[in-house]
Amino acid sequence: MKILVTGGAGFIGSNVVDAYIQAGHEVVIVDNLFTGKMENLNPKAKFYLMDVRSEEIRKIFEIEKPDIVNHHAAQMSVPASVEDPGFDADVNVKGFINVLEAARRNNTKKVIFISSGGAVYGNATEYPTTEAYQPEPASPYAITKFVSEKYLAFYKHQYGLDYTVLRYANIFGPRQIPHGEAGVVALFMDRLISGKGCTVYRYPEEARGMTRDYCFVGDVARANVLAVEKGSGGAFNIGTEVATHTLDLYKAIHEAVASRVDMLKGLENPEIGDARPGDLKRSCLNYAKAKKELGWEPKAGLKEGLAKTLDWRLGPAFAKR
């Protein structure tokens, strides 16, 4: 099939593009390179430098006639959405509607939409959280993701445009940049490799910091491949059901980096800071529905995923000890 991937030069989107091409699909990428990078582009994919908010996006659909749209393009930072909710909505809602209009006018069969299980449920009382839990988005970013899911339901009802929603946990892995909701892994790694200290944000009652569900990007890419043929009209959590405190994450990253890089003395313990606006106290996703209906489950644990990520960040210049 021909699949158009918005945000296909970004961290997660580029890994998904690679997985689609490996699976034998033809891929077209649309990315404005605001956070994506040219070096992430798969040479077998066709690339358009364009913002999803541009009216020119419709011309791309007219030319390429994609069977499926995979929508990864987004303003992805919770703190940034709190600081500028208008920009967040402009990209995440108006930009997505622009893509949906182009898709339905050019007979696209299906949209795979990337939502956020790590944000839309809010401070859920069900833990790990299932898709049956009523979302309670607690940030502008989370609100835009949930609203976009509602637009998908409308377009399916009104125009017959099929969809699958993937609600991601906190994703990490090769090509990640130290920004966004799950950028903490890249941030901690970058700073420790550079011999700099880190800060763990927490609420006063959470001594070890907030908890998050960290899922490796290779597993996520596999979920996107499965969603091409499965998951019609459904929303699916893509996570691990493992809750990790931020302080424990820091220590795991410190241990991984220390095994490969010298000069980490004095960095065993991070600084402690107050939780930022929009930060959830905890988040962890139940993936039973994805296992049953998509045939998906995570394979890489946190330690394995961190090792693979570190291999990528250090590159061939650092030989394993």
Protein Blocks (a to p, Z undefined) as FASTA:
>chain_A
ZZddehklbmklmmmmmmmmmnopacddddehlmgcfklpcfkbccddddfkbmklmmmm
mmnopabdcdfbccfbfklmmmmmmlmmmmmmmmmmmmmmmmmmnopabdcddddfklmn
opafbdcddfklccddfbfklmmmmmmmmmmmmmmmmnopacddddddddedehiacedj
klmmmmmmmmmmnopacdddddfklmnopadddddfklmmmmmmmmmmgoihiacdddeh
pacdfklmmmmmmmmmmmmpghighilpccdddddehiafbdcddfklmmmmnopacfbd
fklmmmmmmmmmnommlccZZ
